[in-house]
Amino acid sequence: MRRVAKAYGWRMYALPILVVITALVVFNTAREPAQPIDPAATGGDNAFGNNVVAEKPALPANLNVPTAPLPDGGAFTQAGKMTWHVVPLAADGTSGKRAGTEGKLYHYTVEVEDGIDPASYAGDDSFARTVEATLSDSRSWIGTGKVSMQRVDASYPDPDFRVRLTTPDTATRADLCGFGIPFPTSCYIRGFHHSVIINLSRWVRGALAFGADMGTYRQYAINHEVGHALGNGHVGCKEDGAPAPVMMQQTFGVSNNYVAELNQVDIYNSKSVPADGKTCKPNAWPVLNLGDTAPTG
């Protein structure tokens, strides 16, 4: 025994300790299930924008959602620099005015990811004007009488949310919209600087349910994701043939059956839309009183 100890020295005593430590680690790993991230922290068209879990269930093998894929269309930057710059307010004073006079006042910035080719989205000012015009429209959330909106610039210390035009590769980061659903999507991430992520690929090409109406789709994308920032969850089509609630996941389609099938991958949203055969018409605005939950604040 002494010869063995002399030959191997401290290693002879360290080996049993290492075995015990390894056994404890294996035991603890086996007994602790994957813990979900706070489900209230995020939200989005993508079910995983709303609730990110450590282990996502697999997509159904026979997934059939023909309205969910990205349409053909213009070119866009696939990957940016994963940083964003705030679009300045217009020098002529036409931007940055309060929209709405009632309810809680929400301040927001409009931002663009660095590294995007401006030609694909007509430039920063065009994107910012569309966002501000949409959120200042009486058909948008200010029309509920529960909130007001005001765009601010980079000098504002802590905006309530940030509308961020973001490349597809950045959007699919695990801490942003994720990649659980195999279709491009936008989302809201409270835990990432209260970011309203607008997916550049959708901004350029839209969604099949909206056809060639890019303007309406862009208004929908803004209102839907900002709706999450205001505390709204997903809903389904309420009445067959009626305008869809803005909080329906219209990026993937306006059929409850299609949306419900995609939502199978999300344990928190799996029952938010029933597969009841109802199909609505595309709609960009939240003030039609179609069952959307009221903004918080």
C-alpha positions in Angstrom: 0.0 0.0 0.0 2.8 2.4 0.9 4.5 1.6 -2.5 1.2 2.5 -4.3 0.9 5.7 -2.3 4.4 6.6 -3.0 3.9 5.9 -6.7 0.7 7.9 -7.2 0.9 10.4 -4.3 -2.0 12.8 -3.9 -3.8 11.4 -6.9 -4.7 8.2 -5.0 -6.7 10.3 -2.5 -8.1 12.8 -5.0 -9.7 10.1 -7.2 -12.3 8.9 -4.7 -13.3 12.5 -3.9 -13.7 13.3 -7.6 -15.9 10.2 -8.0 -18.2 11.4 -5.2 -18.5 14.9 -6.6 -19.3 13.6 -10.1 -22.0 11.4 -8.6 -23.6 14.3 -6.8 -23.6 16.4 -10.0 -25.2 13.6 -12.0 -27.8 13.1 -9.2 -28.7 16.8 -9.0 -28.9 17.2 -12.8 -31.3 14.2 -13.1 -33.6 15.4 -10.3 -34.0 19.1 -11.4 -36.3 19.6 -14.4 -35.6 22.4 -16.9 -37.0 25.7 -15.5 -39.0 28.0 -17.7 -38.1 31.7 -18.0 -40.7 34.1 -16.6 -43.6 33.7 -19.0 -44.6 37.3 -18.5 -41.2 38.6 -19.7 -41.9 38.4 -23.4 -44.5 38.2 -26.1 -44.9 38.0 -29.8 -46.3 36.4 -32.9 -43.9 33.6 -32.2 -45.3 31.6 -29.3 -41.7 31.4 -28.0 -41.5 35.2 -28.0 -44.2 35.0 -25.3 -42.7 32.2 -23.2 -39.2 30.8 -23.6 -38.5 27.5 -22.0 -35.3 25.6 -21.6 -36.5 22.6 -23.5 -39.0 23.3 -26.3 -41.3 20.5 -27.6 -40.7 19.3 -31.1 -42.9 20.6 -33.9 -45.6 18.1 -35.1 -44.2 16.0 -37.9 -47.2 16.7 -40.1 -47.2 20.5 -39.6 -49.4 22.0 -42.3 -49.7 25.8 -42.1 -49.7 27.1 -45.7 -50.1 30.7 -44.7 -47.1 30.9 -42.3 -44.1 30.8 -44.7 -42.4 34.1 -45.7 -43.7 35.3 -49.1 -41.4 35.8 -52.0 -40.3 39.4 -52.5 -37.6 41.9 -52.1 -34.1 41.4 -50.8 -33.2 42.0 -47.2 -30.1 41.9 -44.9 -30.1 38.5 -43.2 -27.7 39.3 -40.4 -26.9 42.7 -38.8 -24.5 43.7 -36.0 -26.8 42.9 -33.1 -26.7 46.6 -32.0 -29.3 49.3 -32.7 -29.2 53.0 -33.2 -32.1 55.4 -32.3 -33.6 57.2 -35.2 -33.5 61.0 -34.4 -36.7 63.0 -34.3 -37.4 65.1 -37.4 -35.6 68.4 -37.4 -38.7 70.3 -38.5 -40.6 69.4 -35.3 -43.2 67.2 -37.0 -42.3 64.2 -34.9 -42.3 63.5 -31.2 -45.7 65.0 -30.4 -48.0 63.4 -27.9 -50.7 61.3 -29.5 -53.8 60.8 -27.3 -54.9 62.7 -24.2 -56.1 60.0 -21.9 -54.6 57.2 -19.9 -51.0 56.4 -19.2 -48.5 58.1 -21.4 -46.0 55.7 -23.0 -42.7 57.0 -24.3 -41.0 55.0 -27.0 -38.0 55.1 -29.3 -37.7 53.9 -32.9 -34.5 52.1 -33.6 -32.8 50.2 -36.5 -30.2 47.5 -36.2 -26.8 48.4 -37.3 -25.6 46.8 -40.5 -28.9 46.7 -42.5 -28.9 47.9 -46.1 -31.2 51.0 -46.0 -32.4 50.2 -49.6 -34.4 47.3 -48.3 -36.6 49.4 -46.0 -36.4 52.8 -47.6 -34.2 54.2 -44.8 -34.4 55.0 -41.2 -36.7 58.0 -41.6 -39.3 56.1 -43.6 -39.4 53.3 -41.0 -39.7 55.8 -38.1 -42.5 57.7 -39.8 -44.5 54.6 -40.4 -44.1 53.5 -36.7 -45.1 56.9 -35.4 -48.0 57.4 -37.8 -49.4 54.0 -36.8 -49.2 54.5 -33.1 -50.6 58.1 -33.5 -53.6 56.9 -35.4 -57.0 57.0 -33.6 -57.6 53.4 -34.7 -54.5 52.3 -32.8 -54.2 51.8 -29.1 -54.7 55.5 -28.3 -58.2 55.1 -29.6 -59.1 52.9 -26.6 -58.9 55.9 -24.4 -56.6 54.0 -22.0 -53.2 55.0 -23.3 -51.3 57.9 -25.0 -48.1 57.6 -27.0 -45.1 59.9 -27.5 -42.0 59.1 -29.6 -38.7 60.3 -28.0 -35.1 60.3 -29.1 -31.9 58.9 -27.6 -31.7 61.7 -25.0 -34.7 60.3 -23.2 -33.4 58.3 -20.2 -35.7 55.3 -20.0 -38.4 54.8 -22.6 -41.3 52.5 -21.9 -40.5 50.4 -25.0 -38.2 50.4 -28.1 -39.5 49.6 -31.6 -36.5 47.9 -33.2 -36.2 46.9 -36.9 -34.1 43.7 -36.6 -32.6 41.3 -39.0 -33.8 37.7 -39.1 -30.6 36.2 -37.7 -30.6 38.6 -34.7 -34.4 38.0 -34.2 -33.9 34.3 -33.8 -31.4 34.7 -30.9 -32.5 32.6 -28.0 -32.9 35.7 -25.8 -35.1 37.4 -28.4 -37.8 35.8 -30.6 -36.1 32.4 -30.6 -36.3 29.8 -33.3 -38.9 27.3 -32.0 -41.3 28.0 -34.9 -39.6 27.6 -38.4 -41.1 30.8 -39.8 -39.8 34.4 -39.5 -41.6 36.3 -36.8 -41.6 39.5 -34.7 -42.0 39.6 -31.0 -41.9 41.7 -27.8 -39.1 41.0 -25.2 -39.6 42.9 -21.9 -36.4 41.5 -20.4 -34.3 42.9 -23.3 -34.8 46.7 -22.8 -38.5 46.4 -23.5 -37.8 45.6 -27.1 -40.6 45.5 -29.7 -38.7 43.4 -32.4 -39.9 44.0 -35.9 -38.5 41.3 -38.1 -36.9 42.9 -41.2 -37.9 40.0 -43.5 -41.5 40.5 -42.6 -41.2 44.2 -43.0 -39.9 43.7 -46.5 -42.1 40.9 -47.6 -45.2 40.8 -45.3 -47.4 37.8 -44.7 -49.3 35.6 -47.0 -52.7 36.3 -45.3 -52.3 40.0 -46.2 -51.4 39.4 -49.9 -49.8 42.4 -51.5 -51.1 44.9 -48.9 -47.7 45.7 -47.3 -49.0 48.9 -45.7 -51.7 47.1 -43.7 -49.4 44.3 -42.7 -46.8 46.8 -41.4 -49.5 48.6 -39.4 -50.6 45.2 -38.0 -47.1 44.2 -37.0 -46.5 47.4 -35.1 -49.9 47.4 -33.4 -49.7 43.7 -32.5 -46.2 43.8 -31.0 -46.8 47.1 -29.2 -50.0 45.4 -27.9 -47.8 43.0 -26.1 -45.8 45.8 -24.6 -49.1 47.2 -23.2 -49.9 43.8 -21.6 -52.1 42.1 -24.2 -52.0 38.4 -24.9 -52.9 36.3 -28.0 -56.5 35.7 -29.0 -58.1 33.9 -31.8 -60.7 34.7 -34.5 -64.0 35.5 -32.7 -66.4 35.4 -35.5 -66.1 33.6 -38.8 -65.6 36.1 -41.7 -65.1 39.1 -39.4 -62.0 41.3 -39.1 -59.4 39.5 -37.0 -58.5 40.8 -33.6 -55.2 42.6 -33.8 -53.8 40.3 -31.1 -54.4 37.3 -33.3 -51.2 35.9 -34.7 -52.0 37.0 -38.2 -48.5 36.8 -39.4 -49.1 33.0 -39.5 -52.6 33.3 -40.9 -56.2 34.3 -40.0 -57.5 30.7 -39.5 -57.8 29.5 -36.0 -57.0 26.0 -37.1 -53.6 27.1 -38.5 -52.6 29.3 -35.6 -53.7 26.6 -33.0 -51.5 24.0 -34.8 -48.4 26.3 -34.6 -49.2 27.0 -30.9 -48.8 23.4 -30.0 -45.1 24.0 -29.5 -45.8 26.5 -26.6 -47.1 25.1 -23.4 -48.3 28.6 -22.3 -50.1 29.5 -25.6 -51.2 26.0 -26.6 -54.8 26.7 -25.6 -55.0 30.5 -26.4 -56.5 29.8 -29.9 -59.1 27.0 -30.4 -59.0 24.9 -33.5 -62.7 25.6 -34.1 -62.6 26.2 -37.9 -63.2 30.0 -37.7 -61.4 32.2 -40.2 -61.2 36.0 -40.0 -60.1 38.7 -42.4 -56.8 40.5 -41.9 -57.0 43.6 -39.7 -54.3 46.0 -38.5 -56.2 47.9 -35.8 -57.1 47.2 -32.2 -60.1 49.5 -31.6 -62.7 47.3 -33.3 -63.7 45.8 -30.0 -63.2 42.2 -31.2 -62.3 40.7 -27.8 -58.8 42.1 -27.4 -57.8 42.5 -23.8 -57.6 46.1 -22.7 -54.1 47.8 -22.4 -52.7 47.8 -18.9 -51.7 51.0 -17.2 
